[in-house]
Amino acid sequence: MISFVLSLAACAVFVFLGLSSFTTTLENFLPVGIADAVSNFSFVTHFDAFTKGIVDPKDVIFFLSFTSFTLFLNVVALER
C-alpha cells in the first residue's frame, strides 16, 4: 500500500510539472533556468507531440530512459 501511494505521488509530480500554473509557482521559488530545467521532466510536455501524431526522437528517448531508470530501480530494490 505504501509503494502504491509513493508511486502515485511521484507520477503526479511528473504530470504536474508540465502544467503552466505549476511552472509559474516553481519560478516564484527557484530561478527561471532551474524551473525550466525541472519542468522539462514533465510527462505532459513530452507526450503532447505524440497526441498530435508527431514522433520526436527526443520524446522517445525521454520515455525509454525513464522506463530504463525505473526498471533499474526495481532491480536494485528486489536485490536487497
C-alpha positions in Angstrom: 0.0 0.0 0.0 2.9 2.4 0.8 4.6 1.7 -2.5 1.3 2.5 -4.4 0.9 5.8 -2.6 4.5 6.8 -3.2 4.4 5.8 -6.9 1.1 7.7 -7.3 2.7 10.8 -5.7 5.8 10.5 -8.0 3.7 10.2 -11.1 1.5 13.1 -10.1 4.6 15.3 -9.7 5.8 14.3 -13.2 2.4 15.2 -14.6 2.0 18.5 -12.7 5.5 19.6 -13.8 4.1 20.3 -17.3 1.2 22.5 -16.1 1.8 26.2 -16.6 0.4 27.1 -13.2 2.8 24.7 -11.5 5.7 26.1 -13.5 4.9 29.6 -12.6 4.8 28.5 -8.9 8.2 26.9 -9.3 9.5 30.2 -10.8 8.4 32.0 -7.7 10.7 29.8 -5.5 13.5 28.9 -7.9 15.5 30.8 -10.6 13.8 30.7 -14.0 16.6 28.5 -15.5 16.2 25.8 -12.8 12.4 26.0 -13.0 12.6 25.4 -16.8 15.0 22.5 -16.3 12.7 20.9 -13.8 9.7 21.4 -16.0 11.4 19.5 -18.8 10.9 16.3 -16.8 7.2 16.5 -17.3 5.2 13.7 -18.9 2.8 16.2 -20.4 5.3 18.2 -22.4 6.8 15.0 -23.9 3.5 13.3 -24.6 1.9 16.3 -26.3 3.7 15.7 -29.6 2.5 12.1 -29.6 -1.1 13.2 -29.3 -0.6 15.3 -32.5 0.9 12.3 -34.4 4.5 13.6 -34.2 7.1 11.1 -33.1 10.0 13.2 -31.9 13.2 11.2 -31.1 13.8 13.4 -28.1 10.5 12.4 -26.6 11.0 8.7 -27.4 14.4 8.8 -25.8 12.9 10.5 -22.7 10.3 7.8 -22.2 12.8 5.0 -22.9 15.3 6.4 -20.5 12.7 6.9 -17.8 11.5 3.4 -18.3 15.0 2.0 -18.1 15.7 4.1 -15.0 12.6 2.8 -13.2 13.4 -0.8 -14.2 16.9 -0.3 -12.8 15.4 0.9 -9.5 13.2 -2.1 -9.4 16.1 -4.5 -9.9 18.0 -2.7 -7.1 15.0 -2.9 -4.8 14.5 -6.6 -5.5 18.1 -7.5 -4.9 18.0 -6.1 -1.4 
